[in-house]
């Protein structure tokens, strides 16, 4: 899910905050289904999804 979300985000070279929010929101319902209760209690689901997208992006850049 995070990889698909990242792929969509990367399609927009100069994306706005609104575009980013829309793409994250699109993937959020499916992502919420796989989150643990602990994750849900610590941060909002959108923050976790953004974290995973950023980690994948970092891996891709660092190799």
PDB file of N, CA, C and O in Angstrom:
ATOM      1  N   UNK A   1       0.813  -1.190   0.000  1.00  0.00           N
ATOM      2  CA  UNK A   1       0.000   0.000   0.000  1.00  0.00           C
ATOM      3  C   UNK A   1       0.861   1.260   0.000  1.00  0.00           C
ATOM      4  O   UNK A   1       0.604   2.210  -0.739  1.00  0.00           O
ATOM      5  N   UNK A   2       1.875   1.242   0.835  1.00  0.00           N
ATOM      6  CA  UNK A   2       2.752   2.412   0.908  1.00  0.00           C
ATOM      7  C   UNK A   2       3.525   2.595  -0.398  1.00  0.00           C
ATOM      8  O   UNK A   2       3.761   3.723  -0.831  1.00  0.00           O
ATOM      9  N   UNK A   3       3.914   1.491  -1.017  1.00  0.00           N
ATOM     10  CA  UNK A   3       4.626   1.590  -2.299  1.00  0.00           C
ATOM     11  C   UNK A   3       3.722   2.163  -3.383  1.00  0.00           C
ATOM     12  O   UNK A   3       4.152   3.005  -4.171  1.00  0.00           O
ATOM     13  N   UNK A   4       2.494   1.719  -3.425  1.00  0.00           N
ATOM     14  CA  UNK A   4       1.545   2.249  -4.412  1.00  0.00           C
ATOM     15  C   UNK A   4       1.301   3.738  -4.157  1.00  0.00           C
ATOM     16  O   UNK A   4       1.250   4.533  -5.096  1.00  0.00           O
ATOM     17  N   UNK A   5       1.154   4.100  -2.917  1.00  0.00           N
ATOM     18  CA  UNK A   5       0.954   5.498  -2.545  1.00  0.00           C
ATOM     19  C   UNK A   5       2.162   6.331  -2.980  1.00  0.00           C
ATOM     20  O   UNK A   5       2.001   7.408  -3.554  1.00  0.00           O
ATOM     21  N   UNK A   6       3.358   5.837  -2.709  1.00  0.00           N
ATOM     22  CA  UNK A   6       4.581   6.534  -3.108  1.00  0.00           C
ATOM     23  C   UNK A   6       4.650   6.697  -4.620  1.00  0.00           C
ATOM     24  O   UNK A   6       5.017   7.759  -5.124  1.00  0.00           O
ATOM     25  N   UNK A   7       4.296   5.642  -5.333  1.00  0.00           N
ATOM     26  CA  UNK A   7       4.308   5.685  -6.801  1.00  0.00           C
ATOM     27  C   UNK A   7       3.398   6.795  -7.311  1.00  0.00           C
ATOM     28  O   UNK A   7       3.771   7.543  -8.215  1.00  0.00           O
ATOM     29  N   UNK A   8       2.220   6.899  -6.741  1.00  0.00           N
ATOM     30  CA  UNK A   8       1.290   7.953  -7.161  1.00  0.00           C
ATOM     31  C   UNK A   8       1.821   9.339  -6.809  1.00  0.00           C
ATOM     32  O   UNK A   8       1.673  10.284  -7.584  1.00  0.00           O
ATOM     33  N   UNK A   9       2.434   9.452  -5.645  1.00  0.00           N
ATOM     34  CA  UNK A   9       2.992  10.745  -5.245  1.00  0.00           C
ATOM     35  C   UNK A   9       4.120  11.162  -6.186  1.00  0.00           C
ATOM     36  O   UNK A   9       4.242  12.339  -6.524  1.00  0.00           O
ATOM     37  N   UNK A  10       4.937  10.212  -6.606  1.00  0.00           N
ATOM     38  CA  UNK A  10       6.080  10.520  -7.467  1.00  0.00           C
ATOM     39  C   UNK A  10       5.663  10.872  -8.896  1.00  0.00           C
ATOM     40  O   UNK A  10       6.471  11.411  -9.652  1.00  0.00           O
ATOM     41  N   UNK A  11       4.441  10.583  -9.273  1.00  0.00           N
ATOM     42  CA  UNK A  11       3.969  10.945 -10.605  1.00  0.00           C
ATOM     43  C   UNK A  11       3.838  12.462 -10.753  1.00  0.00           C
ATOM     44  O   UNK A  11       3.843  12.987 -11.867  1.00  0.00           O
ATOM     45  N   UNK A  12       3.722  13.146  -9.646  1.00  0.00           N
ATOM     46  CA  UNK A  12       3.593  14.601  -9.648  1.00  0.00           C
ATOM     47  C   UNK A  12       4.937  15.203  -9.235  1.00  0.00           C
ATOM     48  O   UNK A  12       5.310  15.151  -8.064  1.00  0.00           O
ATOM     49  N   UNK A  13       5.650  15.765 -10.188  1.00  0.00           N
ATOM     50  CA  UNK A  13       6.959  16.337  -9.869  1.00  0.00           C
ATOM     51  C   UNK A  13       6.835  17.523  -8.928  1.00  0.00           C
ATOM     52  O   UNK A  13       7.620  17.665  -7.991  1.00  0.00           O
ATOM     53  N   UNK A  14       5.861  18.364  -9.176  1.00  0.00           N
ATOM     54  CA  UNK A  14       5.625  19.523  -8.316  1.00  0.00           C
ATOM     55  C   UNK A  14       4.205  19.419  -7.776  1.00  0.00           C
ATOM     56  O   UNK A  14       3.290  20.078  -8.269  1.00  0.00           O
ATOM     57  N   UNK A  15       4.036  18.588  -6.763  1.00  0.00           N
ATOM     58  CA  UNK A  15       2.696  18.382  -6.217  1.00  0.00           C
ATOM     59  C   UNK A  15       2.426  19.389  -5.105  1.00  0.00           C
ATOM     60  O   UNK A  15       3.335  19.862  -4.422  1.00  0.00           O
ATOM     61  N   UNK A  16       1.171  19.690  -4.957  1.00  0.00           N
ATOM     62  CA  UNK A  16       0.749  20.603  -3.903  1.00  0.00           C
ATOM     63  C   UNK A  16       0.439  19.794  -2.642  1.00  0.00           C
ATOM     64  O   UNK A  16       0.330  18.569  -2.684  1.00  0.00           O
ATOM     65  N   UNK A  17       0.304  20.491  -1.543  1.00  0.00           N
ATOM     66  CA  UNK A  17      -0.085  19.819  -0.293  1.00  0.00           C
ATOM     67  C   UNK A  17      -1.445  19.166  -0.445  1.00  0.00           C
ATOM     68  O   UNK A  17      -1.696  18.101   0.121  1.00  0.00           O
ATOM     69  N   UNK A  18      -2.320  19.799  -1.205  1.00  0.00           N
ATOM     70  CA  UNK A  18      -3.656  19.241  -1.423  1.00  0.00           C
ATOM     71  C   UNK A  18      -3.568  17.931  -2.211  1.00  0.00           C
ATOM     72  O   UNK A  18      -4.265  16.971  -1.881  1.00  0.00           O
ATOM     73  N   UNK A  19      -2.737  17.878  -3.230  1.00  0.00           N
ATOM     74  CA  UNK A  19      -2.573  16.644  -4.006  1.00  0.00           C
ATOM     75  C   UNK A  19      -2.015  15.532  -3.123  1.00  0.00           C
ATOM     76  O   UNK A  19      -2.466  14.389  -3.199  1.00  0.00           O
ATOM     77  N   UNK A  20      -1.039  15.867  -2.290  1.00  0.00           N
ATOM     78  CA  UNK A  20      -0.456  14.890  -1.385  1.00  0.00           C
ATOM     79  C   UNK A  20      -1.513  14.359  -0.434  1.00  0.00           C
ATOM     80  O   UNK A  20      -1.615  13.150  -0.225  1.00  0.00           O
ATOM     81  N   UNK A  21      -2.299  15.259   0.143  1.00  0.00           N
ATOM     82  CA  UNK A  21      -3.354  14.855   1.076  1.00  0.00           C
ATOM     83  C   UNK A  21      -4.389  13.969   0.390  1.00  0.00           C
ATOM     84  O   UNK A  21      -4.860  13.000   0.984  1.00  0.00           O
ATOM     85  N   UNK A  22      -4.744  14.284  -0.836  1.00  0.00           N
ATOM     86  CA  UNK A  22      -5.728  13.483  -1.573  1.00  0.00           C
ATOM     87  C   UNK A  22      -5.211  12.074  -1.846  1.00  0.00           C
ATOM     88  O   UNK A  22      -5.953  11.101  -1.705  1.00  0.00           O
ATOM     89  N   UNK A  23      -3.951  11.962  -2.232  1.00  0.00           N
ATOM     90  CA  UNK A  23      -3.370  10.652  -2.522  1.00  0.00           C
ATOM     91  C   UNK A  23      -3.270   9.822  -1.242  1.00  0.00           C
ATOM     92  O   UNK A  23      -3.606   8.638  -1.239  1.00  0.00           O
ATOM     93  N   UNK A  24      -2.810  10.441  -0.163  1.00  0.00           N
ATOM     94  CA  UNK A  24      -2.734   9.723   1.112  1.00  0.00           C
ATOM     95  C   UNK A  24      -4.121   9.282   1.567  1.00  0.00           C
ATOM     96  O   UNK A  24      -4.296   8.154   2.029  1.00  0.00           O
ATOM     97  N   UNK A  25      -5.100  10.161   1.439  1.00  0.00           N
ATOM     98  CA  UNK A  25      -6.476   9.837   1.854  1.00  0.00           C
ATOM     99  C   UNK A  25      -7.052   8.691   1.041  1.00  0.00           C
ATOM    100  O   UNK A  25      -7.812   7.874   1.561  1.00  0.00           O
ATOM    101  N   UNK A  26      -6.695   8.629  -0.220  1.00  0.00           N
ATOM    102  CA  UNK A  26      -7.180   7.561  -1.104  1.00  0.00           C
ATOM    103  C   UNK A  26      -6.738   6.182  -0.595  1.00  0.00           C
ATOM    104  O   UNK A  26      -7.493   5.214  -0.683  1.00  0.00           O
ATOM    105  N   UNK A  27      -5.525   6.100  -0.067  1.00  0.00           N
ATOM    106  CA  UNK A  27      -4.965   4.822   0.382  1.00  0.00           C
ATOM    107  C   UNK A  27      -5.230   4.539   1.858  1.00  0.00           C
ATOM    108  O   UNK A  27      -4.956   3.437   2.335  1.00  0.00           O
ATOM    109  N   UNK A  28      -5.750   5.505   2.570  1.00  0.00           N
ATOM    110  CA  UNK A  28      -5.936   5.373   4.007  1.00  0.00           C
ATOM    111  C   UNK A  28      -6.905   4.271   4.437  1.00  0.00           C
ATOM    112  O   UNK A  28      -6.584   3.541   5.374  1.00  0.00           O
ATOM    113  N   UNK A  29      -8.072   4.109   3.808  1.00  0.00           N
ATOM    114  CA  UNK A  29      -8.993   3.055   4.266  1.00  0.00           C
ATOM    115  C   UNK A  29      -8.370   1.659   4.250  1.00  0.00           C
ATOM    116  O   UNK A  29      -8.536   0.889   5.196  1.00  0.00           O
ATOM    117  N   UNK A  30      -7.666   1.341   3.190  1.00  0.00           N
ATOM    118  CA  UNK A  30      -7.018   0.026   3.092  1.00  0.00           C
ATOM    119  C   UNK A  30      -5.892  -0.089   4.115  1.00  0.00           C
ATOM    120  O   UNK A  30      -5.704  -1.146   4.717  1.00  0.00           O
ATOM    121  N   UNK A  31      -5.147   0.990   4.312  1.00  0.00           N
ATOM    122  CA  UNK A  31      -4.032   0.991   5.249  1.00  0.00           C
ATOM    123  C   UNK A  31      -4.507   0.802   6.682  1.00  0.00           C
ATOM    124  O   UNK A  31      -3.864   0.099   7.460  1.00  0.00           O
ATOM    125  N   UNK A  32      -5.625   1.421   7.036  1.00  0.00           N
ATOM    126  CA  UNK A  32      -6.161   1.305   8.399  1.00  0.00           C
ATOM    127  C   UNK A  32      -6.469  -0.142   8.766  1.00  0.00           C
ATOM    128  O   UNK A  32      -6.377  -0.525   9.932  1.00  0.00           O
ATOM    129  N   UNK A  33      -6.830  -0.935   7.777  1.00  0.00           N
ATOM    130  CA  UNK A  33      -7.187  -2.341   8.024  1.00  0.00           C
ATOM    131  C   UNK A  33      -6.007  -3.185   8.496  1.00  0.00           C
ATOM    132  O   UNK A  33      -6.206  -4.207   9.151  1.00  0.00           O
ATOM    133  N   UNK A  34      -4.799  -2.778   8.176  1.00  0.00           N
ATOM    134  CA  UNK A  34      -3.632  -3.581   8.541  1.00  0.00           C
ATOM    135  C   UNK A  34      -2.858  -2.999   9.725  1.00  0.00           C
ATOM    136  O   UNK A  34      -1.843  -3.557  10.143  1.00  0.00           O
ATOM    137  N   UNK A  35      -3.330  -1.902  10.250  1.00  0.00           N
ATOM    138  CA  UNK A  35      -2.655  -1.281  11.391  1.00  0.00           C
ATOM    139  C   UNK A  35      -2.976  -2.013  12.679  1.00  0.00           C
ATOM    140  O   UNK A  35      -4.083  -2.519  12.863  1.00  0.00           O
ATOM    141  N   UNK A  36      -2.005  -2.063  13.562  1.00  0.00           N
ATOM    142  CA  UNK A  36      -2.235  -2.674  14.866  1.00  0.00           C
ATOM    143  C   UNK A  36      -2.951  -1.679  15.783  1.00  0.00           C
ATOM    144  O   UNK A  36      -2.873  -0.472  15.554  1.00  0.00           O
ATOM    145  N   UNK A  37      -3.640  -2.159  16.804  1.00  0.00           N
ATOM    146  CA  UNK A  37      -4.277  -1.246  17.765  1.00  0.00           C
ATOM    147  C   UNK A  37      -3.260  -0.310  18.423  1.00  0.00           C
ATOM    148  O   UNK A  37      -3.560   0.848  18.713  1.00  0.00           O
ATOM    149  N   UNK A  38      -2.059  -0.832  18.650  1.00  0.00           N
ATOM    150  CA  UNK A  38      -1.018   0.016  19.248  1.00  0.00           C
ATOM    151  C   UNK A  38      -0.672   1.192  18.328  1.00  0.00           C
ATOM    152  O   UNK A  38      -0.576   2.334  18.778  1.00  0.00           O
ATOM    153  N   UNK A  39      -0.484   0.898  17.035  1.00  0.00           N
ATOM    154  CA  UNK A  39      -0.177   1.972  16.091  1.00  0.00           C
ATOM    155  C   UNK A  39      -1.274   3.030  16.098  1.00  0.00           C
ATOM    156  O   UNK A  39      -0.997   4.230  16.104  1.00  0.00           O
ATOM    157  N   UNK A  40      -2.514   2.573  16.097  1.00  0.00           N
ATOM    158  CA  UNK A  40      -3.642   3.511  16.074  1.00  0.00           C
ATOM    159  C   UNK A  40      -3.688   4.378  17.324  1.00  0.00           C
ATOM    160  O   UNK A  40      -4.164   5.513  17.278  1.00  0.00           O
ATOM    161  N   UNK A  41      -3.196   3.850  18.439  1.00  0.00           N
ATOM    162  CA  UNK A  41      -3.244   4.605  19.683  1.00  0.00           C
ATOM    163  C   UNK A  41      -2.105   5.615  19.792  1.00  0.00           C
ATOM    164  O   UNK A  41      -2.195   6.573  20.560  1.00  0.00           O
ATOM    165  N   UNK A  42      -1.036   5.405  19.028  1.00  0.00           N
ATOM    166  CA  UNK A  42       0.133   6.278  19.131  1.00  0.00           C
ATOM    167  C   UNK A  42       0.032   7.486  18.198  1.00  0.00           C
ATOM    168  O   UNK A  42       0.229   8.622  18.630  1.00  0.00           O
ATOM    169  N   UNK A  43      -0.273   7.245  16.930  1.00  0.00           N
ATOM    170  CA  UNK A  43      -0.362   8.315  15.938  1.00  0.00           C
ATOM    171  C   UNK A  43      -1.569   8.088  15.046  1.00  0.00           C
ATOM    172  O   UNK A  43      -2.122   6.989  14.991  1.00  0.00           O
ATOM    173  N   UNK A  44      -1.966   9.131  14.356  1.00  0.00           N
ATOM    174  CA  UNK A  44      -3.064   9.014  13.396  1.00  0.00           C
ATOM    175  C   UNK A  44      -2.603   8.149  12.225  1.00  0.00           C
ATOM    176  O   UNK A  44      -1.420   8.151  11.884  1.00  0.00           O
ATOM    177  N   UNK A  45      -3.525   7.411  11.608  1.00  0.00           N
ATOM    178  CA  UNK A  45      -3.156   6.537  10.488  1.00  0.00           C
ATOM    179  C   UNK A  45      -2.428   7.256   9.356  1.00  0.00           C
ATOM    180  O   UNK A  45      -1.495   6.707   8.770  1.00  0.00           O
ATOM    181  N   UNK A  46      -2.844   8.468   9.050  1.00  0.00           N
ATOM    182  CA  UNK A  46      -2.198   9.199   7.956  1.00  0.00           C
ATOM    183  C   UNK A  46      -0.725   9.470   8.270  1.00  0.00           C
ATOM    184  O   UNK A  46       0.105   9.503   7.361  1.00  0.00           O
ATOM    185  N   UNK A  47      -0.398   9.662   9.537  1.00  0.00           N
ATOM    186  CA  UNK A  47       0.994   9.892   9.916  1.00  0.00           C
ATOM    187  C   UNK A  47       1.831   8.621   9.707  1.00  0.00           C
ATOM    188  O   UNK A  47       2.972   8.692   9.251  1.00  0.00           O
ATOM    189  N   UNK A  48       1.256   7.463  10.044  1.00  0.00           N
ATOM    190  CA  UNK A  48       1.955   6.198   9.823  1.00  0.00           C
ATOM    191  C   UNK A  48       2.172   5.950   8.332  1.00  0.00           C
ATOM    192  O   UNK A  48       3.259   5.559   7.909  1.00  0.00           O
ATOM    193  N   UNK A  49       1.128   6.182   7.547  1.00  0.00           N
ATOM    194  CA  UNK A  49       1.250   5.952   6.112  1.00  0.00           C
ATOM    195  C   UNK A  49       2.329   6.853   5.534  1.00  0.00           C
ATOM    196  O   UNK A  49       3.163   6.405   4.747  1.00  0.00           O
ATOM    197  N   UNK A  50       2.314   8.108   5.920  1.00  0.00           N
ATOM    198  CA  UNK A  50       3.331   9.041   5.430  1.00  0.00           C
ATOM    199  C   UNK A  50       4.733   8.594   5.867  1.00  0.00           C
ATOM    200  O   UNK A  50       5.689   8.706   5.100  1.00  0.00           O
ATOM    201  N   UNK A  51       4.848   8.095   7.081  1.00  0.00           N
ATOM    202  CA  UNK A  51       6.131   7.585   7.586  1.00  0.00           C
ATOM    203  C   UNK A  51       6.635   6.438   6.708  1.00  0.00           C
ATOM    204  O   UNK A  51       7.797   6.435   6.301  1.00  0.00           O
ATOM    205  N   UNK A  52       5.771   5.468   6.415  1.00  0.00           N
ATOM    206  CA  UNK A  52       6.178   4.329   5.601  1.00  0.00           C
ATOM    207  C   UNK A  52       6.536   4.756   4.179  1.00  0.00           C
ATOM    208  O   UNK A  52       7.494   4.243   3.601  1.00  0.00           O
ATOM    209  N   UNK A  53       5.784   5.676   3.622  1.00  0.00           N
ATOM    210  CA  UNK A  53       6.091   6.193   2.282  1.00  0.00           C
ATOM    211  C   UNK A  53       7.472   6.855   2.295  1.00  0.00           C
ATOM    212  O   UNK A  53       8.279   6.638   1.391  1.00  0.00           O
ATOM    213  N   UNK A  54       7.736   7.659   3.317  1.00  0.00           N
ATOM    214  CA  UNK A  54       9.033   8.332   3.425  1.00  0.00           C
ATOM    215  C   UNK A  54      10.176   7.339   3.601  1.00  0.00           C
ATOM    216  O   UNK A  54      11.255   7.535   3.042  1.00  0.00           O
ATOM    217  N   UNK A  55       9.952   6.271   4.374  1.00  0.00           N
ATOM    218  CA  UNK A  55      10.996   5.262   4.571  1.00  0.00           C
ATOM    219  C   UNK A  55      11.302   4.525   3.268  1.00  0.00           C
ATOM    220  O   UNK A  55      12.464   4.247   2.975  1.00  0.00           O
ATOM    221  N   UNK A  56      10.288   4.213   2.496  1.00  0.00           N
ATOM    222  CA  UNK A  56      10.498   3.565   1.200  1.00  0.00           C
ATOM    223  C   UNK A  56      11.266   4.504   0.281  1.00  0.00           C
ATOM    224  O   UNK A  56      12.185   4.082  -0.422  1.00  0.00           O
ATOM    225  N   UNK A  57      10.891   5.768   0.290  1.00  0.00           N
ATOM    226  CA  UNK A  57      11.570   6.763  -0.531  1.00  0.00           C
ATOM    227  C   UNK A  57      13.045   6.857  -0.139  1.00  0.00           C
ATOM    228  O   UNK A  57      13.915   6.930  -1.007  1.00  0.00           O
ATOM    229  N   UNK A  58      13.324   6.853   1.151  1.00  0.00           N
ATOM    230  CA  UNK A  58      14.705   6.915   1.633  1.00  0.00           C
ATOM    231  C   UNK A  58      15.489   5.677   1.198  1.00  0.00           C
ATOM    232  O   UNK A  58      16.638   5.789   0.771  1.00  0.00           O
ATOM    233  N   UNK A  59      14.880   4.514   1.303  1.00  0.00           N
ATOM    234  CA  UNK A  59      15.529   3.274   0.848  1.00  0.00           C
ATOM    235  C   UNK A  59      15.867   3.324  -0.622  1.00  0.00           C
ATOM    236  O   UNK A  59      16.945   2.902  -1.041  1.00  0.00           O
ATOM    237  N   UNK A  60      14.935   3.845  -1.404  1.00  0.00           N
ATOM    238  CA  UNK A  60      15.138   3.915  -2.856  1.00  0.00           C
ATOM    239  C   UNK A  60      16.290   4.867  -3.191  1.00  0.00           C
ATOM    240  O   UNK A  60      17.051   4.610  -4.124  1.00  0.00           O
ATOM    241  N   UNK A  61      16.422   5.941  -2.453  1.00  0.00           N
ATOM    242  CA  UNK A  61      17.482   6.910  -2.715  1.00  0.00           C
ATOM    243  C   UNK A  61      18.837   6.425  -2.221  1.00  0.00           C
ATOM    244  O   UNK A  61      19.859   6.632  -2.875  1.00  0.00           O
ATOM    245  N   UNK A  62      18.835   5.773  -1.051  1.00  0.00           N
ATOM    246  CA  UNK A  62      20.095   5.324  -0.444  1.00  0.00           C
ATOM    247  C   UNK A  62      20.590   3.997  -1.002  1.00  0.00           C
ATOM    248  O   UNK A  62      21.761   3.645  -0.864  1.00  0.00           O
ATOM    249  N   UNK A  63      19.683   3.276  -1.629  1.00  0.00           N
ATOM    250  CA  UNK A  63      20.076   2.007  -2.233  1.00  0.00           C
ATOM    251  C   UNK A  63      20.038   0.913  -1.310  1.00  0.00           C
ATOM    252  O   UNK A  63      20.345  -0.219  -1.683  1.00  0.00           O
TER     253      UNK A  63
END
